[in-house]
Structures are given as C-alpha cells and as structure tokens.
Amino acid sequence: MKQFEMSDPNHSNEYNGMTHFVDLPTKGLFYSKEHPLYGQETIEIKMLTTKEEEVLGNPSYIEKGVVLEKFLESIIINKNVNHQMLHDSDQMAILLASRIEAYDKDYPVVIECAECDEEFNVDVDILEMSKNVVQDDMETTGAGTSIIELPKSKKVVEFKVLLPYEVKSIETTVERMKKTGIKTSFTNEFYQRVIVSIDGEVDGEKASAFVKNMFLKDSRAFRSAYENSIPKISTEFESACSHCEHVQKGGLPIQASFFFPNL
C-alpha cells in the first residue's frame, strides 16, 4: 500500500479531503486484539494546517515537553488512539510522513563533527529513511506476541511489547508499592507484565518465581529480543564533515527545522 493514499469519503468530507494514510511499521501485528489498530497496516492522519503550527509553537507545551504528544493528538483522525497507545516505531512513521507531506522529503540538519568539533549542514532524505524498516527474525504469534528460547535455561518464553501507557503504569505501580513498604523494582514488575507464558504455560506465580531467579545470560538475551522484536524505522544516517571530511554515523535529530524549515 502506498504511503500517501487518500482517506475514505466520510473522513475526507469532515476534513475537507485533507487527510492521508501512513504505513505502520508494525502493520498492526503487535497490538492486542482489543486495540483499535490491531491488524491495521495504516493509520489516517490529517494534513498539517495553522492549527498544528500553533501546537508546535505553544510555549506551555514546549516548557512541559509535550509538544510531540499534543501534535500527534491533533493529527490522528481516530480519536480512540493517542500517542500513549502507539508503539514508538509507529509514532516515528507518523512524524516522518507528516513532515514529508507538509514540506518535502529533504530535512536539513546541523551536525557537530566528532573529529574537528565544527558544525556542518546535511540534507537527510527522510522519505528513503521512512522505508528502511528493520526487524530481527523472530517467531511471532497471531496475538501480537513474540517467542524466544532463552540461551541458558532453555525456557521458551512468549512475551508482548508494552505500549507507552503500560510502561508509565509500571513506574506508577513501583512508586506506590515502595511508599507502602513493599519491596519491588521496575525490572521485576516489567518482566511480570511482558511475559505471557513460559513453556506454553500461563501461570502468574510461576512466572513471578522465574523472573526473580532468572539467569543473567537469559535476562540479557530476553531484553535484547524485547528491544528488537518489533519492526522499527532505522533513523541512522551517514554524513561527511564539510570542514575535515570526517565521515560519521548517527541517529536522526529532531531539530527546529523539522517542522519549521527555512522556505
């Protein structure tokens, strides 16, 4: 499916035809069956207008560090979906697509050379970048989960990747439990939330006991699998310093010119 495809007539009428679809790196396969985006390969967003310009330039949002959250809230058509319900890779796809639609594929960034410390300018082709979706080869299920065999214990673990609101929930739970004198940690609560089954058995008590005594090698392997189980857009790019010709790689910085380029 093409990245920019016109929306259905109902939404087109509501937004005067100013919407388009964005391909989701996850293809909706890593959301639960109850999630609005389960099995959905695309998401509809509105084209950027002066309303979004006001959101991006809102001093209060900038001070609180919630600009991108408010921006996503403004452009996502389905109001049953917010940024806390989106995997990071899908959020990145939406940001890149909205910037491309609003301006073009060339994004000028300022890079500091790691060799001579001088700054230089680079134009990044974010359209090509948006197509560079990477994912580890891993067994998946039809329920938005993945499976790994741990290297030391040989346990077969089925797990899910948490959404931002679920991670935030863990942080809140840990803080509340510590205040009441209950010993716990983010790592312990995290593992218990993400592990769905062990050797095909769904048993919370056994999973809890396993987590508390997990081999270090297994833990590191699991975390690596967790981080790489969902398709991601690789935002790494290569640039050459215009001063000393040093070539370096780095991730895509979101600078002011991302949404406010010089025209």
N, C-alpha and C positions, 0 to 999 in steps of 0.2 A: 504494500500500500504506500502511496506517495506521502511524503511528509506533510505537504500542504495541500489539503483537499477540502473543498467547501463543505460546510456542515449540512445537516438536514434542514428542510424548509422551515420548520417551526422555529428553531433557534435562529436561523438566518433572518426571519422576519422580525423576531424580538430584538436582534442586534443589528438590524438593517443590513444583513448579509455580511457583517464584519466579524466573522469567526473563521477558524481553520482548525484542522486536526493535526495532532502531533503524534508521531510514532513513539510508543513507550518501550524503552529498552527491555523492561520486564515482560512485555506482551501480556500483562495481567496475570501471569502464571504464578507469581509469588505473593498473591493476596489470598486471603481466606475466601471461602465460598460466599460468605456474608458481606464481603467488601463490595462497594459499588463498581470497582474496577476489575473484579475477578473475571478473567478470561477476555478482558478488553485489550486489544492491541493498540488502541489510540485513545487520546483524550481531546476533547474540544475546548479550545480557548478563544478568547476574543482578541481582535487586533488592538494594538495599543493606541490610546487616544490621550487627550489632555488630562483625562481623569487619572490615568496611570502615571502621567508626568507629575501630577500633584502628589500622588502616593510616594513616588520615588524621591521627591524633593521635600517631603514633610519633615520638618526639623524634629518633631517629637518622635517619629518613627526612627529617624536616624540616631537620635540620642539613646533610645531604648534598644537599638539593634534589631528591630523587627521589620525593616524596610522590605526585604525579600519575602517575608511571610505575608505581609499586607499586599504586596504586589501579586503574589500567586493567588491570594484570596480574591483579588479584584478581577483577574483574567480567566480563572477556571469557571466554565459555564455551569457544570454540575455542582450545585451548592451543597450536595451531600458529601462532597470531597473537599478537604482542606489540606494544607501543606503537611500537617501532622499525620495525615493518613497516606502520604506518598513516600515510597522508597526514595532515597537520595538520588539514585540514577534517573528516576522518572522526573524528579524535580529539576535536575540539570538539563534534561532533554527539553523541558518546557521553557526554561530560561534561555537556552540557546535558540530554540525555534522562535520565541517571541522577539528576540533581538534581531534575528535574520529577517523576519517578516517586517519589523518596524523600520530597519535601515538596510543592511545588506550583510553578506557573509564575511566581509573583511572587518576585523576588530583590531584597531590599533592599540597596542600596549607599550608601556615603558618598562624596560628590563634593566636591572643593575647587573653589570658584568661581574662574575665571580672571580675573574682573573685581575682586571685592572680597576674595578670598582666604579667605572664610568657608566652612565646611563645611556641606553640606545633605544631606538624605536623599532618595533616589529609589527607587521600586519599579520594577524592569525586568521586563517580560513576556518571559521567555526562551522561552516556547513560540512566540510570534509571531516572536521573533528566530530560532529554530531553523528556521523555514520560509523565511527570507529568504536563499535560496541564489543567489549571483551567479556569473556566468562570462562571460568575453569570448567573442565569436563567433569561433571559430577552427576550422579544418579539423582533424579527428581521424581516426585510423585504427582498425582493429579490434584493434590490438595494444597499446593503452594509450599510444599516442604522438600527438603533435600536429605540425602542419606550419605553417611560416611562410616567406613570401618576404621576404628581407632588403631593406631600402629602398635601399641604395646599390649593393651588388654584384649584387643581383637573384638571389642564390643561394636555392634552395629547400631549407630545412633541416628535416629530420624530427628531433624530439627527444623525450626522455622526461623526466618529473619524478622526481627522486630521492627515495627514502624516507629517513627519518632515519638508519638504519643505514648507508646508502650515503654520505651526507654525512659521517658520522663516519669512514667508511673513507678518504675523501679526505683529511681532516685528518690521519689517522694516516700515510697514504702520503707526504704532503708533508713531515711532520716527519721521517720516516725517511729520505727522499731527501736532505733538507738536511743531516742528520747525516753522510751518506756523501759529501757534497760535490757532489751532483747538483743543478744549478740547476733549479728549478721554482717554481710558485706555485699557490695554491689555485684561482685563476681559470683557469689553463691546464689543470689536472687536471679541474676542474669541467666545462669545455666538452667535453673529450675524453670524459668519462663520459656526458654528457647527449645529445650529438649522435649520432644513429643513422645518418643518411645525409645526403649533400649532393647535390642534383640527382639523387636516386634512386640514388646510388652509395654502397655501403658499402665504404669504404677508410680504414682507420685512419691510414695515413701521410699521405694527402691531407687528411684531416680535421685531423690534427695541424698540418700546414703552414698550413691555412686559419685555424685558431684563432690561431696565433702572429702572423698578419698581418691579422687581422680589422679592418675599418674601425670606428672609434669609433661612428659612427652605427649601424652594423649590430649592434655589441655591445650598445648600449643598447636597441635595438629587440628584440633577442633576449632580454635579461634581463627586459624588460617582458612579453614574450609568455610567457616561462617562469613568471613570478610569477602571471600571470593565466590560465593555460591550464586549470587545474583548478578545478572548482566549489568555491566557498567559502561559508561562512556569514558574512554581514555582521554583525559584532558591534557596529557603530556605532549609537549611540542619542543622542537629543537630550534635554537636561534643562534645567530653568529654576531658577535660584538662588532659594531661598525668602527670601533677605535683600535682594537688589538686583534680582531678576527678570531677570538676565542669562541669555541662552539660549546654550548651548554644545553641541558635539558631541564625542563621544569613544568610544573602544573600551571593551568590557566588562571591568571589573577583576574578577579572581578574588580576592575577599576572604574572611575567615573565615566570614562569614555565608552563603557559597555552600553549604557542607556543614554548617555549624553555626549555623543561624538561631535567633533567639530564638523559642521556641514559647509 
